[in-house]
């Protein structure tokens, strides 16, 4: 049982326990994106006014751009053997990293909730109970699997990538039998704001994986090619999400109100009735289980990272793991139950609002890792507020704040619209500003003083305390 239940949390994974092939990133992220919430995300591009052709193109662009940023984070995992947000202490300080961490935890709770709304509907149909009961059952199963940890997450990803891919192929065939594809594709009318909405929806989808993507590549051997990790991650995530979102575009364009009123029910009805419908309710629940386990696991890791920065904690026992996961589960379930009746509009604004806070974090993290530190970190110092990275790195925190604020004039949501949105025809380009501005500012500031950057990565593990590349036998 100990070999199945994960023993590590925020501590570095020793070389002796590394295993796997970067192809595991493809199956994990393919399975994590073939699900009903990704379908709904793609549908939003049409629901809010876009046409089929330019919505599909915009979603491709966003998935590739956001997916490339996300995959650059994934490539950090094998090199450092650390969870993503622990590594961000090198940019923000051991305690300062808690600032973006608070927002990351909010993201996990939000995605847990949104996933539970749709999966709860499917679970309710399978168990012949109410949506509320379905949400609770689904949340409990998610928490148990997240508590087991890394191995079961990858197994779940492999299973979901096959089962959900076959299901989506079948549903796609059934959908094409019902719609006039030529008419949908022939009604192309380019609208720059709607095109950018599609780009932003898919880019935000991908960028939101950034704070935890390295959590699932950190067990790969240290010698794993960074390029292989990057490409397998990008291809799995971009393919899975584009597949689901394209399906959502076609469903929304052809079904209209029938889909908007009952997303899960309509998709299942494409598959058939009776036993076939039960199979597709199961597939929807399985797809959402995969991503919700990732969200729960990522939330638990982020909470531990934030609290341990003040407590000096480096390891966590099974009871502590269960307690943190329970907090994520309860919070996410509560939000799901409160917001289940206004899901579609709330989810669109939630995605775009999250993007405001995570693009500056991604920009700072990637510039530091690839351009400033050049993949060299002092891992023991990441747990020491008095070490080379300090407790608070105010320059990075200031850049982060500027990066968030710089986006506000370009942000378009139902509860706030910036002054530059109307001159741009209603287009939301805030995520582009949120990547470029903090990336440039952080590079200009950080390159002036690199005294905190070690000559080589320092592991600090028992029997592995020499720097990487120091000629260990």
Secondary structure, 3 states (H helix, E strand, C coil): CCCCCCCCCCCCCCHHHCCCCCHHHHHHHHHCCCCHHHHHHHHHHHHCCCCHHHHHHHHHHHHHHHHHHHHHHHCHHHHHCCCHHHHCHHHHCCCCCHHHHHHHHHHHHHHHHHHHHHHHHHHHHHHCCCHHHHHHHHHHHHHHHHHHCHHHHHHHHHHHHHHHHHHHHHHHHHHHHHCCHHHHHHCCCCCHHHHHHHHHHHHHHHHCCCCCHHHHCCCCCCCCCHHHHHHHHHHHHHHHHHHHHHHHHHHHHHHCHHHHHCHHHHHHHHHCCCHHHHHHHHHHHHHHHHHHHHHHHHHHHHHHHHHHHHHCCCCCCHHHHHHHHHHHHHHHHHHHHHHHHHHHHHHHHHHHHHHHHHHHHHHHHHHHHHHHCCCCCECHHHHCCCCCCCCCCHHHHHHHHHHHHHHHCCCECCCCECCHHHHCCCCCCHHHHHHHHHHHHHHHHHCCCCCCCCCCCECCECCECCECCCCCC
